[in-house]
């Protein structure tokens, strides 16, 4: 493989890694928000 091909592969990997990090972070925030909402609903009863 040429250095240009390797660089292109690395760029794609970095892009995919960013997307996965954003998705994982979003999932964590969603679970956190749902947990907070459930706790608050439980306290109001």
C-alpha positions in Angstrom: 0.0 0.0 0.0 1.1 3.5 -0.7 1.3 6.1 2.0 -1.6 8.0 0.4 -3.8 4.8 0.6 -2.8 4.4 4.2 -3.7 8.0 5.0 -7.1 7.6 3.4 -7.8 4.5 5.4 -6.8 6.3 8.6 -9.1 9.2 7.8 -12.0 6.9 7.3 -11.2 5.1 10.6 -11.1 8.4 12.5 -14.4 9.5 11.0 -16.1 6.2 12.0 -14.6 6.5 15.5 -16.0 10.0 15.9 -19.5 8.8 14.8 -19.3 5.9 17.2 -18.2 8.2 20.1 -21.1 10.6 19.4 -23.6 7.7 19.2 -22.3 6.2 22.4 -22.3 9.5 24.2 -25.9 10.1 23.1 -27.0 6.8 24.3 -25.4 7.4 27.7 -27.2 10.8 27.9 -30.5 9.3 27.0 -30.2 6.6 29.6 -29.2 9.2 32.2 -32.2 11.4 31.3 -34.6 8.5 31.5 -33.2 7.5 34.9 -33.6 11.1 36.2 -37.2 11.2 34.9 -38.1 7.9 36.5 -36.5 9.0 39.8 -38.5 12.2 39.8 -41.8 10.4 39.0 -41.1 8.0 41.8 -40.7 10.9 44.3 -43.9 12.6 43.3 -46.1 9.6 44.2 
